[in-house]
Every structure is written in structure tokens, then in C-alpha cells.
């Protein structure tokens, strides 16, 4: 079997281009995740600050307990929502990273099978 170096070189370039496109896409997705985490941290800090301000204004113990319960419930719900959002973003990273490589991989499989 003779090796066609031009075809080999072309296939190598296609693979390299696909990997490069994949790396760029992963970088974009990770930047989006970082921005999302920053936004969540900011919202959490604002929510905590508002809670402390309200807590300082409470005069009855029962009101403080109720306020604490509301704060914990809202914090937990926010955390669960953020965790869900992040899991979707990370799943999207994998999907988007594979897209550029998918076409090259399919082509490579068909070439090897032939």
C-alpha cells in the first residue's frame, strides 16, 4: 500500500484545524462559565448583605428566626438553580468542543474503513 503524502498532509491539517477550533470554542464556553460564576457570587453577596441589614432591624426573636428561615430557603433555591445552570453549561462545553472534531473523526473513520 503506497502512502499518499499529500492526502496525509491534508488530513493532518484538517485534524489540526478541528482541534484548534475546538480549543477556541472551549475557551469561549469557559469564559461564559466564569462570567456566570462571577454574577452568581455578586448576587449572593448582595443577598447576604440585604439579609444582614434586615436582621439588624429586627426587634423580636421570632421575626429573626422567620427572617433566617426565609434567607436559608432563598439561598438554597438560588444554589440549586445555579448548580443546574452550571451543569448545563459544562455539558454544553463538551458538546461544543466535540462539534469541530466530529466531522474530521467521521471522515477519518470512513477513510480507514475503505
N, C-alpha and C positions, 0 to 999 in steps of 0.2 A: 504494500500500500504506500503510495507516494504521498508525501505531505505537501500540501499546497500552502506555502508560507504566506502568501497574500491573504488567503482566506483565514489562516490562523491569526495573522496580524489584525485583520478586520474584526474578527470575533473578539480578540483581546481588547481592542479599542472599545467595542460596544459594551463589553463587560465592565471595563473601567469607567466609561461614561455612566453606565447604570448605577454603579456603586457610588460614584460621585454625586449623582442626582439624589440617590437615597440618603447619603450623608447630609446633603443640604436640606432635604425635607425633614430629616430627624432633628436637625438643628433648629429649624423653624418651629417644629412641634414642641421641642423642649423649651424654647423661648416662650411659647404660649403657656406652657405649664408653669414656668417661673412667674410669669405675669399673673396668672390665676392665683398662685400661692401668695404672692405679694398682696394682691387685692383682698384675699381672704384674711391675711394677717392684719391688714389695715381695718377691715370691718370688725374683726374680733376685738382689736384694741379699742375701737370706738364703742362697741357694745359693752365691753368691760368698764370703760370709763363712765359711760352713762349709768351703768348699774351701781357703781360706787357712789356717784353723785346722788342717785335716788336713795341709796342705803343710808347715806349721811343725813338725809332729810326725814327719815322715818323716826317716829316717836314711840311707837308701840312694838313690842316684841313680835306679836302675831303678824303685823304688817311686814316686819323684816323677814320672817320665815316665808311668808307668801311671796315676797319680792325675790328671795333666794330661790324658791321653787321655780318661779317663772324664768329667772335667769338661767338656771341649770337646764330647764326644758328647752329654752330657745337656743342655748349653746349646743346642746346635744343634737337638736334638729339641724342646726347650721353645720355641725361637724359631719353628720351623716350625709347631708346634701353635698358638702364639699368632697367627701370621700367618694361619693358616687360620680360626681363630675370629674374628679381626677382619674378614677378608674377608666372612665370613658375616654379621657384624653390620652392616657397611656395605651389603651387598646388601639386608639387611632394612630398613635406613633408607630406601632407595629404594622398596621395596615398600610399606612402611607410610605413607610420605609421599604416595604416589600414591592409596592407597585412598580417602581422603575426597574427592579431586578426581575420581576415576574416575566416580562416579555423576553428578556435575554435568556432566562432559565428555560422557558418553553422552547425557544429556538434551539438552544443547546441540546436539549433532550431529543428533539426531532432530528437534529444533525447526527447525534450519536446513534440513534436508533436506525438511521438509514445506512 
